[in-house]
């Protein structure tokens, strides 16, 4: 019951024009609420509230309803028919004879149905509405001041445009931001354009609120036919000269003339438009007409000519045309470097055109530097092969449409890459050939073209520069380091292959690419480590004594660390000047992050494993560091093989010595003749000790072959200690055996033997042995240090 009362209130409000009630209902009720209709005496649906408002001529109520209801709801309401004569709201309006309803009714934007039809480009519908009242409708403007004639020209409603212009009635011509229908007539027809020129010639010189003329807007649209119409030489017209002079007019804010606008527009016809305008200007100038200065030389508020704007917007086709118009003024005497911006924006053909066309002596007059003091070679890496890409697409369209199969997907990218690189290298080669003195120039931050090429990773340019001047790598010693940090693998290859002696340079600087390289994956690092020269530098210390492994661990580059530890010969125990080894750093990382511990397990490395005499891989830093403390450490397999031979030999010798005792045996009872002498007893004990140690070493080596990796390494390493003990026992056995045998006859000889053997035993210490041998037998190492 309550709902029926509310509905009846809506219909009553429509009858009485109660706008306040309508406003509240619009704010609180759903759209379906407004579709409810009244009932006739037979209970059939009759009028909706719009019917009732129209029949009662409630204009303000209707404006509020039509302006705020959703378009779809308004459409339904206007088309609902009554139950008696099947009238919709328009029939009701006609019944009352009210012209203001509905074709003059405006929405919240001030648009009549006539405006809306034109705005949507509904030419036939708009023509039908206009026939209801031409004079009133053609003079009505919306809230933005836009007239129906402007909308007709803008939206291409040619029939309406012609009808308005030939109606004989007055009409409004205003448009948005002070524009005229002639400004937007390229969207319409030639007939409308001619009518506007005949009836409103003043529109040719009209300037809108932003300082734009119709030529600014026509160029922006990129339509050729209206410009051809005004510049037609076969049918001269009164507007031609004025139209040509518009080329020199500029916008208020940007100071752009129409040629600047064209340079920002990539429309297909814009080059033809500019060509037509420039040729008309030149033709008029040659015929003696008084015109403003050359528009192609005009600079906007940023100091850019139309040529510069076309390069900035990468509109190379238009830039090439400007170059044919006035190369001398646009390039040689330009305040900004045209060549620089051509290269910077990848306009290869434009850059090549300038380099080939300009005489070598004129380069001294040209501005060759851009932002930051950089010259064209600094930004030569920006050369692109985009023209070749479009050429390929045009030449082989069937590749994209018909044969896009697996073969094409694998072959075409490589083919295209080669073509792009050829295009890039051609431009760079011409730059280096024509402007060789720029190779060594530095920008404001002290960087050379080689430095910039290394940062960008342009391998072909690095190769080109180094071939032109091999000494560049010495003049720009940090260039290759930047390439390493940015992960430009091809650029590093170019440095290695084209530098005079890259290996010597690295040794002299105590640095290598491996200290700085930063790639994206483990496999890329593996590929990089396959380079022979890089392999040689895997243990090379830098000026702080840090190896590539140290640096990779400091950067926490787990992929590089894994790649280095996976190859043979990387030494983990080299210490820096701060006395820190890579193994110690690796331990700390394994404690902090589980992924490092997982990596060590994956490649079977235990950073906590301490061995004195054995390493998991070969490493030779002597050739790089010149340090005595970093010698060659054998691998586990080599150590096992050597120790087993020595231990077996000692075991054999000591076993045999036990049955061939010094002094011989008594023939009667077989007892040792010297058995009661102390020296003989020491001999027997020492020999037994030496034999047992030798046998223990052999047992350790046997078990090392069947244990896990860490335990095997410990057994082999400890075997070295035990074998040294066996050697000590053998020396003692020898000394005591000699003493027991000859001391009673030649004591002095026995004493000398003991002294000599003692010296050997004492000198067996590694540190003492190095010093003794260094004093007795001067080595090459010592002579080199002196």
C-alpha positions in Angstrom: 0.0 0.0 0.0 2.8 2.4 0.9 4.6 1.7 -2.4 1.4 2.5 -4.4 1.1 5.8 -2.5 4.7 6.8 -3.4 4.1 5.9 -7.1 0.9 8.0 -7.1 3.0 10.9 -5.6 5.5 10.6 -8.5 2.6 10.9 -11.1 1.1 13.8 -9.1 4.5 15.5 -9.0 4.7 15.2 -12.8 1.3 16.7 -13.1 2.0 19.6 -10.7 5.7 20.1 -11.8 7.0 19.3 -8.3 10.8 19.6 -9.0 11.7 19.2 -5.3 10.0 15.8 -5.1 11.6 14.7 -8.3 15.1 15.7 -7.0 14.6 13.7 -3.9 13.3 10.7 -5.9 16.3 10.8 -8.3 18.7 10.8 -5.3 17.0 7.9 -3.4 15.1 5.7 -5.9 16.5 3.1 -8.5 16.0 3.7 -12.2 13.3 1.1 -12.4 11.2 3.1 -10.1 10.6 5.8 -12.8 9.3 3.2 -15.4 6.1 2.6 -13.5 3.0 3.8 -15.3 -0.6 4.8 -14.4 -3.6 2.5 -15.1 -6.6 3.3 -17.2 -10.2 2.3 -16.2 -9.6 -1.2 -17.6 -6.5 -1.7 -15.5 -4.1 -1.4 -18.5 -0.8 0.5 -18.3 -1.4 4.0 -19.6 0.9 7.0 -19.1 4.3 7.2 -17.5 5.3 10.3 -15.5 7.0 11.9 -18.6 3.7 11.6 -20.6 1.9 13.4 -17.7 4.6 16.1 -17.5 4.4 16.8 -21.3 0.6 16.9 -21.3 0.7 19.4 -18.4 3.5 21.4 -20.1 5.8 21.2 -17.0 9.1 22.3 -18.8 11.3 22.7 -15.7 10.2 19.3 -14.4 11.1 17.7 -17.7 14.5 19.4 -17.9 15.4 18.1 -14.5 14.2 14.5 -15.3 15.7 14.3 -18.8 19.0 15.8 -17.6 19.6 13.5 -14.7 18.0 10.2 -15.6 20.3 7.6 -17.3 20.1 7.7 -21.1 18.8 4.1 -21.3 15.9 5.0 -18.9 15.1 8.2 -20.9 15.0 6.2 -24.1 12.5 3.7 -22.6 10.3 6.4 -21.2 10.2 8.4 -24.4 9.2 5.3 -26.4 6.5 3.9 -24.1 3.1 4.3 -25.7 -0.3 5.0 -24.1 -3.0 2.3 -24.1 -5.6 4.3 -26.0 -4.0 5.9 -29.1 -0.5 4.4 -28.7 0.9 7.9 -28.1 4.5 8.4 -27.0 5.8 11.6 -25.4 6.4 13.2 -28.8 2.8 12.7 -29.8 1.7 14.2 -26.5 4.0 17.3 -27.2 2.5 17.7 -30.7 -1.0 17.3 -29.2 -0.3 20.3 -27.0 1.5 22.3 -29.7 4.4 23.1 -27.5 7.6 23.8 -29.6 9.8 23.8 -26.5 9.0 20.1 -26.0 10.8 18.0 -26.9 13.1 19.1 -29.8 14.1 22.3 -28.0 14.6 20.7 -24.7 18.2 20.8 -23.5 20.1 18.4 -21.2 22.6 19.2 -18.4 25.2 20.1 -21.0 22.8 22.5 -22.8 22.5 20.1 -25.8 19.2 19.8 -27.7 18.3 16.5 -29.5 19.7 18.2 -32.6 23.1 18.7 -30.9 23.1 15.1 -29.7 22.3 13.7 -33.1 25.1 15.8 -34.7 27.5 14.9 -31.9 27.0 11.2 -32.7 27.3 11.8 -36.4 23.7 10.9 -37.1 23.3 13.0 -40.3 19.9 11.7 -41.4 18.4 11.9 -37.9 19.8 15.4 -37.3 18.4 16.5 -40.7 14.9 15.3 -39.7 15.0 17.1 -36.4 16.3 20.3 -38.0 13.3 20.3 -40.3 11.0 20.9 -37.3 12.4 24.4 -36.8 15.6 25.4 -38.7 16.0 28.9 -37.5 15.7 28.3 -33.8 17.7 25.0 -33.8 20.6 26.4 -35.9 21.1 29.4 -33.5 21.1 27.3 -30.3 24.5 26.6 -28.7 25.3 24.3 -25.8 27.0 25.2 -22.6 30.4 25.3 -24.2 29.2 27.7 -26.9 29.3 25.0 -29.7 26.9 25.6 -32.5 25.1 22.9 -34.7 27.1 24.1 -37.8 30.4 23.5 -36.0 29.3 20.0 -34.8 28.1 19.2 -38.3 31.5 20.1 -39.8 33.4 18.4 -37.0 31.4 15.1 -37.1 31.2 14.9 -40.9 27.4 15.5 -41.1 27.7 17.0 -44.6 23.9 17.1 -45.4 23.2 19.1 -42.3 26.1 21.4 -43.0 25.0 22.1 -46.5 21.4 22.6 -45.4 22.3 25.1 -42.7 24.6 27.1 -45.1 22.1 27.2 -47.9 19.0 27.7 -45.7 18.8 31.5 -46.0 18.2 31.7 -42.2 20.6 33.1 -39.7 22.8 30.5 -37.9 25.5 30.5 -35.3 29.1 29.5 -36.3 30.8 29.4 -32.9 32.9 26.5 -31.8 35.0 25.2 -28.9 37.8 27.5 -27.6 36.9 30.1 -30.2 37.3 27.7 -33.2 35.2 28.0 -36.4 33.5 25.4 -38.5 36.3 26.0 -41.1 38.9 24.8 -38.6 37.3 21.3 -38.5 35.9 21.1 -42.0 38.6 18.5 -43.1 36.4 16.0 -41.3 33.4 16.9 -43.5 33.1 17.4 -47.3 34.5 19.6 -50.0 31.1 21.1 -50.7 30.8 22.3 -47.1 34.3 23.7 -47.2 33.6 25.7 -50.4 30.4 27.1 -48.9 32.2 28.2 -45.8 34.9 29.9 -47.8 32.3 31.7 -50.0 30.1 32.8 -47.1 32.7 33.3 -44.4 36.1 34.2 -46.0 37.1 35.9 -42.7 37.5 32.4 -41.2 40.7 31.8 -43.2 42.6 34.3 -41.0 40.7 33.5 -37.8 42.9 32.7 -34.7 41.3 30.8 -31.8 41.9 31.4 -28.0 45.1 29.3 -28.1 46.6 31.3 -31.0 46.0 28.4 -33.5 44.9 29.1 -37.0 43.0 26.7 -39.2 46.3 25.6 -40.8 47.5 24.4 -37.4 44.4 22.3 -37.1 44.4 21.0 -40.6 48.0 19.9 -40.3 47.1 18.2 -37.0 44.3 16.3 -38.8 46.7 15.3 -41.6 44.0 15.7 -44.3 45.4 16.5 -47.8 42.3 17.5 -49.8 41.4 20.8 -48.1 45.0 22.1 -48.5 45.0 21.1 -52.1 41.7 22.9 -52.6 43.1 26.2 -51.3 46.5 25.9 -53.0 45.1 24.8 -56.4 47.2 26.5 -59.0 44.8 25.7 -61.9 42.0 27.5 -60.1 43.5 30.5 -58.3 41.5 31.9 -55.4 41.5 35.0 -53.2 42.5 33.0 -50.1 45.7 31.4 -51.4 48.2 34.1 -50.3 46.6 34.4 -46.9 46.6 30.7 -46.5 50.3 30.4 -47.3 51.1 33.1 -44.8 49.5 31.0 -42.1 52.6 28.9 -42.2 54.4 31.6 -40.2 51.8 32.0 -37.5 52.6 30.6 -34.1 50.7 29.3 -31.1 50.6 31.4 -27.9 52.1 29.0 -25.4 54.5 26.9 -27.5 55.4 29.3 -30.3 54.9 26.4 -32.7 54.0 27.1 -36.3 52.1 24.6 -38.4 55.3 22.8 -39.5 56.1 22.1 -35.8 52.6 20.6 -35.4 53.2 18.4 -38.5 56.5 17.2 -37.1 54.6 15.8 -34.1 52.0 14.1 -36.3 52.7 10.6 -37.6 49.7 10.6 -39.9 50.4 8.9 -43.3 49.6 12.0 -45.3 51.4 14.5 -43.2 54.6 14.4 -45.3 52.6 15.2 -48.4 50.8 18.0 -46.6 54.1 19.6 -45.5 55.6 19.1 -49.0 52.6 20.8 -50.6 52.7 23.7 -48.1 56.5 24.3 -48.4 56.4 24.1 -52.2 53.6 26.6 -52.3 55.5 28.9 -50.0 58.7 28.7 -52.2 56.7 29.1 -55.4 55.0 32.3 -54.0 58.3 33.7 -52.7 59.9 33.1 -56.1 57.0 35.0 -57.8 57.8 38.0 -55.7 55.0 37.8 -53.2 55.7 39.5 -49.8 55.9 36.7 -47.3 57.2 36.3 -43.8 60.6 34.6 -43.2 61.1 30.9 -44.0 58.8 28.9 -41.6 61.1 25.8 -41.6 63.8 27.9 -39.8 61.4 29.1 -37.1 62.3 28.1 -33.5 59.6 27.4 -30.9 59.9 28.3 -27.2 62.3 25.4 -26.7 64.6 26.6 -29.5 63.6 23.8 -31.8 63.0 24.0 -35.5 60.5 21.8 -37.3 63.4 19.6 -38.3 64.5 19.2 -34.7 60.9 18.4 -33.6 60.6 15.8 -36.3 63.8 14.1 -35.0 62.7 14.3 -31.4 59.4 12.6 -32.4 61.3 10.1 -34.6 59.4 11.2 -37.7 62.3 10.4 -39.9 60.5 10.6 -43.2 59.5 14.2 -42.6 63.0 15.0 -41.3 64.5 13.7 -44.5 62.2 16.0 -46.5 63.3 19.1 -44.4 66.9 18.2 -45.1 66.3 18.5 -48.8 64.7 21.9 -48.3 67.5 23.8 -46.6 70.5 21.7 -45.4 72.7 24.7 -44.8 70.5 26.7 -42.5 68.8 23.8 -40.8 72.0 21.7 -40.1 75.2 23.6 -40.6 74.2 26.9 -39.0 71.7 25.4 -36.5 72.0 26.5 -32.9 71.5 22.8 -31.8 73.2 19.8 -33.2 70.8 18.2 -35.7 73.2 15.3 -36.2 73.4 14.7 -32.5 69.6 14.4 -32.2 69.3 12.3 -35.3 71.7 9.7 -33.8 70.1 10.1 -30.3 66.7 9.2 -31.6 67.8 6.4 -33.9 67.1 8.3 -37.1 69.9 6.5 -39.0 68.9 7.5 -42.5 68.8 11.2 -41.5 72.2 10.9 -39.8 73.7 9.2 -42.8 72.2 11.8 -45.1 73.8 14.6 -43.1 77.2 12.9 -42.9 77.3 12.1 -46.6 75.8 15.4 -47.9 77.7 17.9 -45.7 81.2 18.8 -47.0 84.0 17.7 -44.6 85.1 21.3 -44.1 81.7 22.3 -42.9 81.8 20.0 -39.9 83.9 22.6 -38.1 81.0 25.0 -38.4 78.4 22.5 -37.1 77.3 22.0 -33.6 78.2 18.4 -32.8 77.5 18.3 -29.1 74.2 17.9 -27.2 73.2 17.5 -23.5 76.0 16.9 -21.0 78.8 17.9 -23.4 78.4 14.6 -25.2 79.1 14.4 -28.9 77.5 12.1 -31.5 79.9 9.2 -30.8 78.9 9.2 -27.2 75.3 8.4 -28.2 76.1 6.3 -31.3 74.8 3.3 -29.4 71.3 4.8 -29.9 71.5 3.9 -33.6 68.6 1.5 -34.3 67.6 -0.6 -37.2 63.9 0.2 -37.0 63.8 1.0 -40.7 65.0 -2.4 -41.5 62.3 -3.9 -39.3 59.5 -2.2 -41.3 61.3 -3.1 -44.5 61.2 -6.7 -43.5 57.5 -6.5 -42.6 56.7 -4.9 -45.9 58.8 -7.3 -48.0 57.7 -10.5 -46.3 54.2 -10.1 -45.1 53.5 -13.8 -45.7 55.9 -14.6 -42.8 53.5 -13.0 -40.4 50.2 -14.1 -41.9 50.7 -17.5 -43.5 53.8 -19.2 -42.4 54.1 -18.3 -38.7 55.3 -21.8 -37.8 58.1 -23.1 -35.7 60.7 -22.7 -38.4 59.8 -19.0 -38.9 59.8 -18.4 -35.1 63.3 -19.7 -34.8 64.8 -18.3 -38.0 63.2 -14.9 -38.5 64.3 -13.3 -35.2 67.9 -14.2 -36.0 67.6 -12.9 -39.5 66.0 -9.7 -38.3 68.6 -9.2 -35.6 71.3 -9.5 -38.3 69.6 -6.9 -40.5 69.2 -4.5 -37.5 72.8 -4.8 -36.6 73.9 -4.2 -40.2 71.9 -1.0 -40.2 73.4 0.1 -36.9 77.0 -0.6 -37.8 76.6 1.2 -41.1 75.6 4.4 -39.4 78.3 4.0 -36.7 81.0 3.3 -39.3 80.1 6.5 -41.2 80.2 8.5 -37.9 83.7 7.2 -37.0 85.0 7.7 -40.6 83.7 11.3 -41.0 84.3 12.5 -37.4 87.4 10.6 -36.1 88.5 13.5 -33.8 85.5 12.9 -31.6 86.6 9.5 -30.5 88.8 10.8 -27.7 86.5 13.7 -26.6 85.2 13.6 -23.1 81.7 14.8 -21.9 81.1 17.0 -18.9 81.5 14.1 -16.5 84.7 12.9 -18.1 83.4 10.0 -20.1 84.6 9.1 -23.6 82.4 7.5 -26.4 84.0 4.2 -25.4 82.8 4.6 -21.8 79.3 5.2 -23.0 79.3 2.3 -25.4 80.5 0.0 -22.6 77.7 1.2 -20.3 75.1 0.6 -23.0 76.7 -2.6 -24.1 77.0 -1.8 -27.8 79.5 -4.4 -28.8 79.7 -3.4 -32.5 80.5 0.2 -31.5 83.2 -0.9 -29.1 84.8 -3.0 -31.8 84.6 -0.2 -34.2 86.2 2.3 -31.9 89.0 -0.1 -30.8 89.8 -0.9 -34.4 90.0 2.7 -35.3 92.2 3.5 -32.2 93.6 0.4 -30.3 95.0 2.6 -27.6 91.5 3.6 -26.5 91.4 0.7 -23.9 94.4 2.3 -22.1 92.9 5.8 -22.4 89.6 4.6 -21.0 90.8 2.0 -18.5 87.5 1.7 -16.6 85.2 1.2 -19.6 85.3 -2.6 -19.6 84.6 -2.6 -15.8 81.3 -0.8 -16.4 80.4 -3.3 -19.1 81.1 -6.1 -16.6 78.9 -4.5 -13.9 76.0 -4.1 -16.3 76.3 -7.7 -17.5 77.1 -6.9 -21.2 78.8 -10.1 -22.1 79.2 -9.3 -25.9 80.7 -5.9 -25.0 83.4 -7.7 -22.8 84.1 -10.1 -25.7 84.6 -7.0 -27.9 87.2 -5.6 -25.4 89.0 -8.9 -25.1 89.1 -9.5 -28.9 90.0 -6.0 -30.0 92.2 -4.5 -27.2 96.0 -4.4 -27.9 96.8 -6.7 -25.0 93.9 -7.1 -22.6 95.5 -9.7 -20.5 98.6 -7.5 -19.9 96.3 -4.6 -19.0 94.5 -6.7 -16.4 97.7 -7.9 -14.8 99.2 -4.4 -14.7 96.0 -3.0 -13.1 95.6 -6.1 -10.8 92.0 -6.4 -11.9 90.0 -8.7 -14.1 86.5 -8.9 -15.6 85.7 -11.8 -13.2 86.0 -9.3 -10.2 83.2 -7.2 -11.6 81.0 -9.4 -13.8 77.3 -9.4 -13.0 75.1 -11.7 -15.1 71.6 -12.9 -14.7 71.9 -16.7 -14.3 74.3 -19.5 -13.4 74.4 -20.8 -17.0 75.4 -17.4 -18.3 78.3 -17.4 -15.8 79.3 -20.8 -17.0 79.4 -19.6 -20.6 81.5 -16.6 -19.5 84.0 -18.8 -17.7 84.5 -20.9 -20.8 86.4 -18.0 -22.4 90.1 -19.1 -22.2 91.4 -15.7 -21.0 88.8 -15.6 -18.3 89.7 -19.1 -17.2 93.3 -18.0 -16.7 92.1 -15.2 -14.3 89.9 -17.3 -12.1 92.4 -17.0 -9.1 93.9 -13.6 -9.9 94.1 -11.3 -6.8 93.3 -7.6 -7.2 95.2 -4.8 -5.4 93.6 -5.9 -2.0 94.5 -9.5 -2.6 90.9 -10.4 -3.2 90.2 -13.1 -5.9 87.0 -13.1 -8.1 85.6 -15.6 -5.6 86.1 -13.1 -2.7 84.3 -10.3 -4.7 81.4 -12.6 -5.7 80.9 -13.6 -2.1 81.0 -9.9 -1.0 78.3 -9.1 -3.5 76.4 -12.2 -2.5 76.2 -13.3 -6.1 75.3 -16.9 -5.5 75.2 -17.8 -9.2 78.8 -16.7 -9.8 80.0 -18.3 -6.6 78.5 -21.6 -7.6 79.9 -21.3 -11.2 83.4 -20.6 -9.8 83.3 -23.4 -7.2 82.1 -25.9 -9.8 85.1 -25.6 -12.0 88.6 -27.0 -11.3 91.4 -25.0 -10.0 89.6 -22.3 -8.0 91.5 -21.8 -4.7 89.3 -21.0 -1.7 92.0 -20.4 0.9 93.8 -17.4 -0.6 93.7 -14.6 1.9 93.3 -10.9 1.3 95.4 -8.2 2.9 92.9 -8.3 5.7 93.8 -12.0 6.2 90.4 -13.2 5.3 89.9 -16.2 3.0 86.9 -17.0 0.7 86.2 -20.1 2.8 85.7 -17.9 5.9 83.3 -15.6 4.1 81.4 -18.6 2.7 81.0 -20.0 6.3 79.4 -16.7 7.4 77.0 -16.7 4.5 76.0 -20.3 5.2 75.2 -19.4 8.8 73.1 -16.4 7.7 71.1 -17.9 4.8 70.1 -21.5 4.1 70.3 -21.1 0.4 74.1 -20.7 0.6 74.3 -23.9 2.7 72.1 -25.7 0.1 74.4 -24.5 -2.7 77.5 -25.8 -0.9 75.8 -29.2 -0.4 74.7 -29.3 -4.1 78.3 -28.8 -5.4 79.7 -31.0 -2.5 81.8 -28.3 -0.8 82.0 -28.1 3.0 83.4 -24.7 4.1 83.7 -26.0 7.7 86.1 -28.8 6.6 89.7 -27.9 7.6 92.5 -29.7 5.8 96.2 -28.9 6.1 97.7 -30.5 3.0 94.9 -31.1 0.5 92.5 -29.0 -1.6 89.4 -29.9 -3.6 90.7 -28.3 -6.8 94.0 -27.2 -8.5 94.9 -23.6 -8.1 98.1 -21.8 -9.2 98.3 -18.1 -8.2 102.1 -18.0 -8.5 101.9 -16.8 -12.1 99.8 -13.8 -11.1 100.6 -12.8 -7.5 104.3 -13.5 -7.2 103.7 -14.7 -3.6 105.6 -17.6 -2.0 102.8 -18.3 0.4 100.5 -19.3 -2.4 101.8 -22.5 -4.0 100.4 -25.5 -5.8 98.2 -27.7 -3.6 97.5 -31.2 -5.0 94.0 -32.7 -5.4 92.7 -35.6 -3.3 93.3 -38.1 -6.1 96.9 -37.0 -6.6 97.6 -37.0 -2.8 96.1 -40.5 -2.4 98.2 -42.0 -5.2 101.5 -40.4 -4.0 101.0 -41.3 -0.3 100.1 -44.9 -1.0 103.4 -45.4 -3.0 105.5 -43.8 -0.3 103.8 -45.6 2.6 104.1 -49.0 0.9 107.8 -48.4 0.2 108.4 -47.3 3.9 106.5 -50.3 5.2 108.6 -52.6 3.0 111.9 -51.0 4.1 111.1 -51.0 7.8 109.8 -54.6 7.7 113.0 -55.8 6.0 115.1 -53.8 8.5 113.4 -55.6 11.4 114.9 -59.0 10.2 118.3 -57.7 9.1 119.4 -56.2 12.4 122.6 -54.3 12.8 125.5 -56.3 14.2 124.1 -59.6 13.0 122.8 -62.7 14.9 124.5 -65.3 17.1 125.0 -68.5 15.0 124.4 -70.7 18.0 121.1 -69.5 19.3 120.0 -66.9 16.7 119.9 -64.0 19.1 121.0 -60.5 18.1 124.6 -59.9 19.1 123.8 -56.2 20.1 120.5 -57.1 21.9 121.7 -55.7 25.2 122.9 -52.3 23.9 120.6 -49.4 24.5 121.2 -48.0 21.0 120.0 -51.3 19.5 116.8 -51.3 21.5 116.0 -47.8 20.3 116.6 -48.9 16.8 114.1 -51.8 17.2 111.5 -49.5 18.7 112.0 -46.7 16.1 111.8 -49.2 13.2 108.6 -50.7 14.6 107.1 -47.2 15.0 107.9 -46.3 11.4 106.5 -49.6 10.1 103.3 -49.2 12.1 102.8 -45.6 10.9 103.3 -46.7 7.3 100.8 -49.5 7.6 98.3 -47.1 9.3 98.7 -44.7 6.4 97.9 -47.5 4.0 94.8 -48.4 6.0 93.6 -44.8 6.0 94.0 -44.5 2.2 92.1 -47.8 1.7 89.2 -46.6 3.8 89.2 -43.1 2.1 88.3 -44.8 -1.2 84.9 -46.1 0.2 83.9 -43.3 2.6 81.9 -40.2 1.9 83.7 -37.2 0.5 84.3 -35.2 3.6 85.5 -38.2 5.6 87.7 -39.3 2.7 89.4 -35.9 2.6 90.0 -35.9 6.3 91.6 -39.4 6.1 93.8 -38.5 3.2 94.9 -35.2 4.9 95.6 -36.9 8.2 97.6 -39.7 6.4 100.1 -37.0 5.5 100.7 -36.3 9.2 101.1 -40.0 10.0 103.5 -40.5 7.1 105.7 -37.7 8.4 105.8 -39.6 11.7 106.9 -42.7 9.8 109.7 -40.8 8.2 110.8 -39.5 11.6 110.8 -43.1 12.9 112.9 -44.3 9.9 115.5 -41.5 10.5 115.8 -42.4 14.2 116.1 -46.1 13.4 118.9 -45.3 10.9 120.8 -43.1 13.4 120.6 -45.6 16.2 121.4 -48.6 14.0 124.6 -46.8 12.7 125.6 -45.8 16.3 125.1 -49.3 17.7 127.2 -50.8 15.0 130.3 -48.4 14.7 130.4 -46.3 17.9 132.9 -48.6 19.7 135.3 -48.5 16.8 134.7 -45.0 15.3 132.8 -42.7 17.6 133.4 -39.5 15.6 131.8 -41.0 12.5 128.7 -42.1 14.4 128.4 -38.6 15.9 128.5 -37.0 12.4 125.8 -39.4 11.2 123.6 -38.4 14.1 124.2 -34.7 13.6 123.4 -35.0 9.8 120.2 -36.9 10.4 119.2 -34.5 13.2 119.6 -31.6 10.9 117.3 -33.3 8.3 114.7 -34.1 11.0 114.7 -30.5 12.2 114.6 -29.1 8.7 111.6 -31.2 7.9 109.4 -28.5 9.3 107.9 -26.6 6.3 108.7 -23.1 7.4 112.3 -24.0 8.4 112.9 -25.9 5.2 111.8 -23.0 3.0 114.3 -20.7 4.8 117.2 -23.1 4.8 116.8 -23.9 1.1 116.4 -20.3 0.3 119.7 -19.5 2.0 121.6 -22.5 0.7 120.2 -22.5 -2.9 119.1 -19.1 -4.1 115.9 -19.5 -6.2 114.6 -17.6 -9.2 111.9 -16.3 -6.9 114.5 -14.7 -4.6 116.4 -13.1 -7.5 113.1 -11.7 -8.9 112.2 -10.1 -5.5 115.7 -8.6 -5.2 
